[in-house]
């Protein structure tokens, strides 16, 4: 009979004996069938499944990039169409009602589309890495609008 602190063999459900830990892997050998296997352990002691070590949280936070959502009306009809068809001169990811466009910090490229190039300049000055164009997103004061309200067909 096992206790809650014993590790169970994944092959035969026997009780396993700990062999040691190497990095994040805790190695065990089953007392019944002899199989050697490992479990992944959290780096920090005392963490439970579903929680993460503080170092992992900080490392993920370091990978975060800023995103700003703005109306597709800030794009000309031609640029909107290019976004919808995934045919922009820069990295874009179209969605049903807009899409994501990667700017980078600093901007990684200058779009051939002049309206989008101006928005890249604005995003770079604002420290924004991604632009999300959406039919329902905010209209940004001081940024030109193009076309009517029926912008995404």
Steps between C-alpha positions, in 0.01 A plus 500: 500500500641836397490830682439835337878568494593190301540512125302246300645322195323602176533142363386271781369732775767368733682715754816666369823569682658843448839495327576872503436826321676639194387853419121499493476123461452276803602142409336188651523120464196282552543243781261261324588505127841670509413773247696826534296813436497870586261772611539869430532698819450873549827686546396668824415279795145506624329573169202289408362395162319791338725758666825625357835593642558874537795471262268362228253781555776761473648333191162501326441863596833589336361362173186719511452756224266797488191501280267782404155447349376757252224532245549359150372840385857625553596289197420591140256267323791357297706427814195346669453275200868402506473417871186293439675305221824469707687693231661785697867584450567422871414216739124486555250251635150564361188431705134505408456869582855637485834354591830525683799679347848467646689828539791404728691715748678660326292447185646216299396630157334789319174399331451580133145609582537869592207507745642200683852652494366806685334272756830310543671834579231580755520152657879518524482839673238361740704184574236269348620173342169377357202674340162330507262639243136436581171636370383562858827637643567858603548787260827671594485881519743668263526199265330532159188295422436340162171377360155450642378298797441186288872430498518120515299296257 
